[in-house]
Amino acid sequence: MRHGEWHKTDRIGWLRAAVLGANDGIVSTASLVLGVAAAGTDPQAVLVSGVAGLVAGAMSMAAGEYVSVSSQSDTEQADLARERAELASAPEQEQAELAEIYVRRGLDPELASAVAIQLMEHDALGAHARDELGISEISTARPVQAAFASAATFSVGASLPLLVVLLLPAASLMWTVPVSSLLFLALLGSLAAKAGGAPVLVAAWRVTFWGALAMALTAGVGALFGVAT
């Protein structure tokens, strides 16, 4: 018998927010830098645009994650409150409902009833939250954690193309920013896949493809407006 098993799904909450934040930071900032640079703007304006994009993007990610995950949390709390009231008013019906869930999962009716009785004696609300509502410790919404993770990882991701702008000659930005950003994205996808136990090559290809598409489109718009002006 193994004790203290640790599954990769335990990481799913923070990993999703972290990967989303870092990916958006790299793609949006690199695309913004390329779009502004393609329009023929001077290097200082390119850098200022990138920094402004970093700050605005980090705050947007934090606010968006907080609002989104808070909505999920509100729904979970409402479902738990409803379940708590039902357990207080009709415990026998709730016990039968829980037993029926276990029957559908493969237990015979007698064993399902015995399991439902024991679980409800131990933690009735926890049993219904997990098996009826699908709410568990792993999937519970954590708005503040998601907001901070998204903002922090967006900032880290966005700082990478900005470092390229700071350290390399302005004349080379149109190729150094996309090449370095695609390398950053491939590395991010690989690390995220490894942490989550997913195929590394598929994850790396997925993020680099969409990143390249975003940068190409933004650079094209910048070049178009640069020519037009």
C-alpha positions as protocol buffer text, in pm:
chain_id: "A"
residue {
  index: 1
  type: MET
  ca { x: 0 y: 0 z: 0 }
}
residue {
  index: 2
  type: ARG
  ca { x: 134 y: 341 z: -90 }
}
residue {
  index: 3
  type: HIS
  ca { x: 83 y: 640 z: 135 }
}
residue {
  index: 4
  type: GLY
  ca { x: 97 y: 1010 z: 60 }
}
residue {
  index: 5
  type: GLU
  ca { x: 31 y: 972 z: -313 }
}
residue {
  index: 6
  type: TRP
  ca { x: 63 y: 1302 z: -497 }
}
residue {
  index: 7
  type: HIS
  ca { x: -116 y: 1331 z: -828 }
}
residue {
  index: 8
  type: LYS
  ca { x: -45 y: 1592 z: -1093 }
}
residue {
  index: 9
  type: THR
  ca { x: -407 y: 1710 z: -1083 }
}
residue {
  index: 10
  type: ASP
  ca { x: -324 y: 1870 z: -748 }
}
residue {
  index: 11
  type: ARG
  ca { x: -139 y: 2134 z: -949 }
}
residue {
  index: 12
  type: ILE
  ca { x: -412 y: 2211 z: -1197 }
}
residue {
  index: 13
  type: GLY
  ca { x: -542 y: 2531 z: -1036 }
}
residue {
  index: 14
  type: TRP
  ca { x: -219 y: 2725 z: -1003 }
}
residue {
  index: 15
  type: LEU
  ca { x: -63 y: 2567 z: -1313 }
}
residue {
  index: 16
  type: ARG
  ca { x: -345 y: 2681 z: -1540 }
}
residue {
  index: 17
  type: ALA
  ca { x: -327 y: 3039 z: -1412 }
}
residue {
  index: 18
  type: ALA
  ca { x: 52 y: 3046 z: -1424 }
}
residue {
  index: 19
  type: VAL
  ca { x: 79 y: 2913 z: -1780 }
}
residue {
  index: 20
  type: LEU
  ca { x: -198 y: 3140 z: -1904 }
}
residue {
  index: 21
  type: GLY
  ca { x: -36 y: 3445 z: -1745 }
}
residue {
  index: 22
  type: ALA
  ca { x: 316 y: 3379 z: -1871 }
}
residue {
  index: 23
  type: ASN
  ca { x: 196 y: 3286 z: -2219 }
}
residue {
  index: 24
  type: ASP
  ca { x: -13 y: 3601 z: -2248 }
}
residue {
  index: 25
  type: GLY
  ca { x: 274 y: 3810 z: -2115 }
}
residue {
  index: 26
  type: ILE
  ca { x: 515 y: 3688 z: -2381 }
}
residue {
  index: 27
  type: VAL
  ca { x: 271 y: 3691 z: -2672 }
}
residue {
  index: 28
  type: SER
  ca { x: 96 y: 4022 z: -2603 }
}
residue {
  index: 29
  type: THR
  ca { x: 411 y: 4217 z: -2518 }
}
residue {
  index: 30
  type: ALA
  ca { x: 616 y: 4075 z: -2806 }
}
residue {
  index: 31
  type: SER
  ca { x: 326 y: 4142 z: -3044 }
}
residue {
  index: 32
  type: LEU
  ca { x: 286 y: 4498 z: -2914 }
}
residue {
  index: 33
  type: VAL
  ca { x: 659 y: 4566 z: -2947 }
}
residue {
  index: 34
  type: LEU
  ca { x: 663 y: 4427 z: -3301 }
}
residue {
  index: 35
  type: GLY
  ca { x: 355 y: 4623 z: -3404 }
}
residue {
  index: 36
  type: VAL
  ca { x: 494 y: 4951 z: -3277 }
}
residue {
  index: 37
  type: ALA
  ca { x: 841 y: 4882 z: -3419 }
}
residue {
  index: 38
  type: ALA
  ca { x: 695 y: 4785 z: -3758 }
}
residue {
  index: 39
  type: ALA
  ca { x: 519 y: 5121 z: -3775 }
}
residue {
  index: 40
  type: GLY
  ca { x: 860 y: 5290 z: -3776 }
}
residue {
  index: 41
  type: THR
  ca { x: 844 y: 5425 z: -3421 }
}
residue {
  index: 42
  type: ASP
  ca { x: 1167 y: 5522 z: -3245 }
}
residue {
  index: 43
  type: PRO
  ca { x: 1320 y: 5270 z: -2998 }
}
residue {
  index: 44
  type: GLN
  ca { x: 1227 y: 5469 z: -2687 }
}
residue {
  index: 45
  type: ALA
  ca { x: 860 y: 5471 z: -2786 }
}
residue {
  index: 46
  type: VAL
  ca { x: 880 y: 5097 z: -2852 }
}
residue {
  index: 47
  type: LEU
  ca { x: 1015 y: 5039 z: -2502 }
}
residue {
  index: 48
  type: VAL
  ca { x: 757 y: 5268 z: -2338 }
}
residue {
  index: 49
  type: SER
  ca { x: 480 y: 5089 z: -2526 }
}
residue {
  index: 50
  type: GLY
  ca { x: 611 y: 4754 z: -2405 }
}
residue {
  index: 51
  type: VAL
  ca { x: 631 y: 4865 z: -2041 }
}
residue {
  index: 52
  type: ALA
  ca { x: 282 y: 5012 z: -2059 }
}
residue {
  index: 53
  type: GLY
  ca { x: 160 y: 4685 z: -2207 }
}
residue {
  index: 54
  type: LEU
  ca { x: 322 y: 4492 z: -1922 }
}
residue {
  index: 55
  type: VAL
  ca { x: 152 y: 4701 z: -1651 }
}
residue {
  index: 56
  type: ALA
  ca { x: -186 y: 4711 z: -1823 }
}
residue {
  index: 57
  type: GLY
  ca { x: -174 y: 4342 z: -1909 }
}
residue {
  index: 58
  type: ALA
  ca { x: -78 y: 4233 z: -1558 }
}
residue {
  index: 59
  type: MET
  ca { x: -362 y: 4431 z: -1403 }
}
residue {
  index: 60
  type: SER
  ca { x: -606 y: 4308 z: -1665 }
}
residue {
  index: 61
  type: MET
  ca { x: -505 y: 3946 z: -1605 }
}
residue {
  index: 62
  type: ALA
  ca { x: -537 y: 3986 z: -1228 }
}
residue {
  index: 63
  type: ALA
  ca { x: -877 y: 4153 z: -1251 }
}
residue {
  index: 64
  type: GLY
  ca { x: -1006 y: 3907 z: -1509 }
}
residue {
  index: 65
  type: GLU
  ca { x: -894 y: 3602 z: -1313 }
}
residue {
  index: 66
  type: TYR
  ca { x: -1031 y: 3740 z: -987 }
}
residue {
  index: 67
  type: VAL
  ca { x: -1372 y: 3820 z: -1133 }
}
residue {
  index: 68
  type: SER
  ca { x: -1394 y: 3491 z: -1323 }
}
residue {
  index: 69
  type: VAL
  ca { x: -1285 y: 3268 z: -1037 }
}
residue {
  index: 70
  type: SER
  ca { x: -1495 y: 3468 z: -788 }
}
residue {
  index: 71
  type: SER
  ca { x: -1800 y: 3394 z: -1001 }
}
residue {
  index: 72
  type: GLN
  ca { x: -1713 y: 3025 z: -985 }
}
residue {
  index: 73
  type: SER
  ca { x: -1665 y: 3052 z: -609 }
}
residue {
  index: 74
  type: ASP
  ca { x: -2002 y: 3227 z: -568 }
}
residue {
  index: 75
  type: THR
  ca { x: -2172 y: 2948 z: -760 }
}
residue {
  index: 76
  type: GLU
  ca { x: -2001 y: 2683 z: -547 }
}
residue {
  index: 77
  type: GLN
  ca { x: -2102 y: 2858 z: -225 }
}
residue {
  index: 78
  type: ALA
  ca { x: -2462 y: 2891 z: -342 }
}
residue {
  index: 79
  type: ASP
  ca { x: -2475 y: 2520 z: -427 }
}
residue {
  index: 80
  type: LEU
  ca { x: -2325 y: 2430 z: -88 }
}
residue {
  index: 81
  type: ALA
  ca { x: -2575 y: 2650 z: 95 }
}
residue {
  index: 82
  type: ARG
  ca { x: -2862 y: 2485 z: -93 }
}
residue {
  index: 83
  type: GLU
  ca { x: -2722 y: 2140 z: -15 }
}
residue {
  index: 84
  type: ARG
  ca { x: -2678 y: 2231 z: 352 }
}
residue {
  index: 85
  type: ALA
  ca { x: -3044 y: 2334 z: 372 }
}
residue {
  index: 86
  type: GLU
  ca { x: -3158 y: 2014 z: 202 }
}
residue {
  index: 87
  type: LEU
  ca { x: -2953 y: 1804 z: 443 }
}
residue {
  index: 88
  type: ALA
  ca { x: -3119 y: 1980 z: 736 }
}
residue {
  index: 89
  type: SER
  ca { x: -3472 y: 1948 z: 602 }
}
residue {
  index: 90
  type: ALA
  ca { x: -3467 y: 1607 z: 433 }
}
residue {
  index: 91
  type: PRO
  ca { x: -3167 y: 1396 z: 546 }
}
residue {
  index: 92
  type: GLU
  ca { x: -3327 y: 1063 z: 450 }
}
residue {
  index: 93
  type: GLN
  ca { x: -3394 y: 1183 z: 96 }
}
residue {
  index: 94
  type: GLU
  ca { x: -3037 y: 1314 z: 66 }
}
residue {
  index: 95
  type: GLN
  ca { x: -2901 y: 983 z: 192 }
}
residue {
  index: 96
  type: ALA
  ca { x: -3103 y: 795 z: -69 }
}
residue {
  index: 97
  type: GLU
  ca { x: -2982 y: 1037 z: -335 }
}
residue {
  index: 98
  type: LEU
  ca { x: -2620 y: 977 z: -237 }
}
residue {
  index: 99
  type: ALA
  ca { x: -2673 y: 600 z: -239 }
}
residue {
  index: 100
  type: GLU
  ca { x: -2822 y: 622 z: -588 }
}
residue {
  index: 101
  type: ILE
  ca { x: -2510 y: 803 z: -707 }
}
residue {
  index: 102
  type: TYR
  ca { x: -2296 y: 513 z: -583 }
}
residue {
  index: 103
  type: VAL
  ca { x: -2527 y: 261 z: -747 }
}
residue {
  index: 104
  type: ARG
  ca { x: -2479 y: 438 z: -1080 }
}
residue {
  index: 105
  type: ARG
  ca { x: -2105 y: 414 z: -1026 }
}
residue {
  index: 106
  type: GLY
  ca { x: -2119 y: 38 z: -989 }
}
residue {
  index: 107
  type: LEU
  ca { x: -2195 y: -52 z: -625 }
}
residue {
  index: 108
  type: ASP
  ca { x: -2481 y: -284 z: -542 }
}
residue {
  index: 109
  type: PRO
  ca { x: -2775 y: -111 z: -367 }
}
residue {
  index: 110
  type: GLU
  ca { x: -2703 y: -259 z: -22 }
}
residue {
  index: 111
  type: LEU
  ca { x: -2337 y: -159 z: -24 }
}
residue {
  index: 112
  type: ALA
  ca { x: -2419 y: 182 z: -174 }
}
residue {
  index: 113
  type: SER
  ca { x: -2664 y: 248 z: 108 }
}
residue {
  index: 114
  type: ALA
  ca { x: -2412 y: 143 z: 372 }
}
residue {
  index: 115
  type: VAL
  ca { x: -2143 y: 368 z: 218 }
}
residue {
  index: 116
  type: ALA
  ca { x: -2385 y: 662 z: 200 }
}
residue {
  index: 117
  type: ILE
  ca { x: -2480 y: 618 z: 566 }
}
residue {
  index: 118
  type: GLN
  ca { x: -2121 y: 604 z: 685 }
}
residue {
  index: 119
  type: LEU
  ca { x: -2005 y: 898 z: 475 }
}
residue {
  index: 120
  type: MET
  ca { x: -2297 y: 1113 z: 588 }
}
residue {
  index: 121
  type: GLU
  ca { x: -2227 y: 1029 z: 950 }
}
residue {
  index: 122
  type: HIS
  ca { x: -1867 y: 1136 z: 900 }
}
residue {
  index: 123
  type: ASP
  ca { x: -1922 y: 1449 z: 685 }
}
residue {
  index: 124
  type: ALA
  ca { x: -2259 y: 1476 z: 515 }
}
residue {
  index: 125
  type: LEU
  ca { x: -2196 y: 1808 z: 339 }
}
residue {
  index: 126
  type: GLY
  ca { x: -1849 y: 1702 z: 226 }
}
residue {
  index: 127
  type: ALA
  ca { x: -1983 y: 1379 z: 80 }
}
residue {
  index: 128
  type: HIS
  ca { x: -2256 y: 1556 z: -116 }
}
residue {
  index: 129
  type: ALA
  ca { x: -2023 y: 1835 z: -225 }
}
residue {
  index: 130
  type: ARG
  ca { x: -1774 y: 1585 z: -364 }
}
residue {
  index: 131
  type: ASP
  ca { x: -2002 y: 1318 z: -511 }
}
residue {
  index: 132
  type: GLU
  ca { x: -2315 y: 1512 z: -605 }
}
residue {
  index: 133
  type: LEU
  ca { x: -2185 y: 1860 z: -687 }
}
residue {
  index: 134
  type: GLY
  ca { x: -1833 y: 1769 z: -801 }
}
residue {
  index: 135
  type: ILE
  ca { x: -1669 y: 2017 z: -563 }
}
residue {
  index: 136
  type: SER
  ca { x: -1343 y: 1894 z: -413 }
}
residue {
  index: 137
  type: GLU
  ca { x: -1033 y: 2040 z: -252 }
}
residue {
  index: 138
  type: ILE
  ca { x: -851 y: 2019 z: -586 }
}
residue {
  index: 139
  type: SER
  ca { x: -1116 y: 2202 z: -788 }
}
residue {
  index: 140
  type: THR
  ca { x: -1227 y: 2459 z: -529 }
}
residue {
  index: 141
  type: ALA
  ca { x: -1212 y: 2812 z: -669 }
}
residue {
  index: 142
  type: ARG
  ca { x: -944 y: 3037 z: -515 }
}
residue {
  index: 143
  type: PRO
  ca { x: -986 y: 3388 z: -663 }
}
residue {
  index: 144
  type: VAL
  ca { x: -699 y: 3565 z: -484 }
}
residue {
  index: 145
  type: GLN
  ca { x: -451 y: 3288 z: -562 }
}
residue {
  index: 146
  type: ALA
  ca { x: -553 y: 3287 z: -928 }
}
residue {
  index: 147
  type: ALA
  ca { x: -531 y: 3668 z: -953 }
}
residue {
  index: 148
  type: PHE
  ca { x: -182 y: 3691 z: -802 }
}
residue {
  index: 149
  type: ALA
  ca { x: -54 y: 3396 z: -1003 }
}
residue {
  index: 150
  type: SER
  ca { x: -181 y: 3542 z: -1330 }
}
residue {
  index: 151
  type: ALA
  ca { x: -47 y: 3892 z: -1263 }
}
residue {
  index: 152
  type: ALA
  ca { x: 293 y: 3769 z: -1147 }
}
residue {
  index: 153
  type: THR
  ca { x: 345 y: 3522 z: -1430 }
}
residue {
  index: 154
  type: PHE
  ca { x: 219 y: 3773 z: -1690 }
}
residue {
  index: 155
  type: SER
  ca { x: 480 y: 4020 z: -1563 }
}
residue {
  index: 156
  type: VAL
  ca { x: 755 y: 3759 z: -1581 }
}
residue {
  index: 157
  type: GLY
  ca { x: 652 y: 3658 z: -1932 }
}
residue {
  index: 158
  type: ALA
  ca { x: 620 y: 4017 z: -2051 }
}
residue {
  index: 159
  type: SER
  ca { x: 963 y: 4111 z: -1914 }
}
residue {
  index: 160
  type: LEU
  ca { x: 1135 y: 3863 z: -2147 }
}
residue {
  index: 161
  type: PRO
  ca { x: 1069 y: 4043 z: -2479 }
}
residue {
  index: 162
  type: LEU
  ca { x: 1131 y: 4374 z: -2302 }
}
residue {
  index: 163
  type: LEU
  ca { x: 1478 y: 4252 z: -2204 }
}
residue {
  index: 164
  type: VAL
  ca { x: 1544 y: 4183 z: -2570 }
}
residue {
  index: 165
  type: VAL
  ca { x: 1439 y: 4540 z: -2654 }
}
residue {
  index: 166
  type: LEU
  ca { x: 1668 y: 4677 z: -2384 }
}
residue {
  index: 167
  type: LEU
  ca { x: 1975 y: 4468 z: -2458 }
}
residue {
  index: 168
  type: LEU
  ca { x: 1982 y: 4432 z: -2836 }
}
residue {
  index: 169
  type: PRO
  ca { x: 2018 y: 4695 z: -3112 }
}
residue {
  index: 170
  type: ALA
  ca { x: 1698 y: 4862 z: -3228 }
}
residue {
  index: 171
  type: ALA
  ca { x: 1771 y: 4773 z: -3591 }
}
residue {
  index: 172
  type: SER
  ca { x: 1747 y: 4401 z: -3510 }
}
residue {
  index: 173
  type: LEU
  ca { x: 1420 y: 4405 z: -3315 }
}
residue {
  index: 174
  type: MET
  ca { x: 1206 y: 4287 z: -3604 }
}
residue {
  index: 175
  type: TRP
  ca { x: 1376 y: 3948 z: -3599 }
}
residue {
  index: 176
  type: THR
  ca { x: 1529 y: 3918 z: -3248 }
}
residue {
  index: 177
  type: VAL
  ca { x: 1200 y: 3981 z: -3067 }
}
residue {
  index: 178
  type: PRO
  ca { x: 995 y: 3715 z: -3252 }
}
residue {
  index: 179
  type: VAL
  ca { x: 1272 y: 3454 z: -3256 }
}
residue {
  index: 180
  type: SER
  ca { x: 1353 y: 3494 z: -2887 }
}
residue {
  index: 181
  type: SER
  ca { x: 983 y: 3507 z: -2795 }
}
residue {
  index: 182
  type: LEU
  ca { x: 911 y: 3185 z: -2981 }
}
residue {
  index: 183
  type: LEU
  ca { x: 1197 y: 3020 z: -2795 }
}
residue {
  index: 184
  type: PHE
  ca { x: 1056 y: 3149 z: -2466 }
}
residue {
  index: 185
  type: LEU
  ca { x: 711 y: 3015 z: -2559 }
}
residue {
  index: 186
  type: ALA
  ca { x: 849 y: 2673 z: -2654 }
}
residue {
  index: 187
  type: LEU
  ca { x: 1033 y: 2655 z: -2322 }
}
residue {
  index: 188
  type: LEU
  ca { x: 721 y: 2762 z: -2133 }
}
residue {
  index: 189
  type: GLY
  ca { x: 507 y: 2503 z: -2308 }
}
residue {
  index: 190
  type: SER
  ca { x: 763 y: 2232 z: -2240 }
}
residue {
  index: 191
  type: LEU
  ca { x: 794 y: 2317 z: -1870 }
}
residue {
  index: 192
  type: ALA
  ca { x: 417 y: 2337 z: -1826 }
}
residue {
  index: 193
  type: ALA
  ca { x: 370 y: 2002 z: -1999 }
}
residue {
  index: 194
  type: LYS
  ca { x: 637 y: 1842 z: -1785 }
}
residue {
  index: 195
  type: ALA
  ca { x: 482 y: 1979 z: -1466 }
}
residue {
  index: 196
  type: GLY
  ca { x: 139 y: 1858 z: -1571 }
}
residue {
  index: 197
  type: GLY
  ca { x: 250 y: 1522 z: -1711 }
}
residue {
  index: 198
  type: ALA
  ca { x: 140 y: 1606 z: -2066 }
}
residue {
  index: 199
  type: PRO
  ca { x: 325 y: 1546 z: -2396 }
}
residue {
  index: 200
  type: VAL
  ca { x: 605 y: 1803 z: -2418 }
}
residue {
  index: 201
  type: LEU
  ca { x: 632 y: 1837 z: -2796 }
}
residue {
  index: 202
  type: VAL
  ca { x: 259 y: 1889 z: -2844 }
}
residue {
  index: 203
  type: ALA
  ca { x: 247 y: 2161 z: -2578 }
}
residue {
  index: 204
  type: ALA
  ca { x: 555 y: 2338 z: -2716 }
}
residue {
  index: 205
  type: TRP
  ca { x: 420 y: 2332 z: -3072 }
}
residue {
  index: 206
  type: ARG
  ca { x: 79 y: 2458 z: -2962 }
}
residue {
  index: 207
  type: VAL
  ca { x: 204 y: 2770 z: -2783 }
}
residue {
  index: 208
  type: THR
  ca { x: 466 y: 2858 z: -3046 }
}
residue {
  index: 209
  type: PHE
  ca { x: 216 y: 2828 z: -3332 }
}
residue {
  index: 210
  type: TRP
  ca { x: -38 y: 3065 z: -3178 }
}
residue {
  index: 211
  type: GLY
  ca { x: 236 y: 3298 z: -3058 }
}
residue {
  index: 212
  type: ALA
  ca { x: 384 y: 3320 z: -3408 }
}
residue {
  index: 213
  type: LEU
  ca { x: 42 y: 3387 z: -3557 }
}
residue {
  index: 214
  type: ALA
  ca { x: -29 y: 3668 z: -3308 }
}
residue {
  index: 215
  type: MET
  ca { x: 307 y: 3835 z: -3365 }
}
residue {
  index: 216
  type: ALA
  ca { x: 280 y: 3808 z: -3744 }
}
residue {
  index: 217
  type: LEU
  ca { x: -65 y: 3966 z: -3752 }
}
residue {
  index: 218
  type: THR
  ca { x: 32 y: 4248 z: -3517 }
}
residue {
  index: 219
  type: ALA
  ca { x: 351 y: 4323 z: -3708 }
}
residue {
  index: 220
  type: GLY
  ca { x: 149 y: 4330 z: -4028 }
}
residue {
  index: 221
  type: VAL
  ca { x: -97 y: 4582 z: -3883 }
}
residue {
  index: 222
  type: GLY
  ca { x: 190 y: 4796 z: -3756 }
}
residue {
  index: 223
  type: ALA
  ca { x: 361 y: 4792 z: -4093 }
}
residue {
  index: 224
  type: LEU
  ca { x: 35 y: 4879 z: -4268 }
}
residue {
  index: 225
  type: PHE
  ca { x: -30 y: 5182 z: -4051 }
}
residue {
  index: 226
  type: GLY
  ca { x: 333 y: 5282 z: -4068 }
}
residue {
  index: 227
  type: VAL
  ca { x: 317 y: 5291 z: -4448 }
}
residue {
  index: 228
  type: ALA
  ca { x: -19 y: 5469 z: -4441 }
}
residue {
  index: 229
  type: THR
  ca { x: 119 y: 5751 z: -4226 }
}
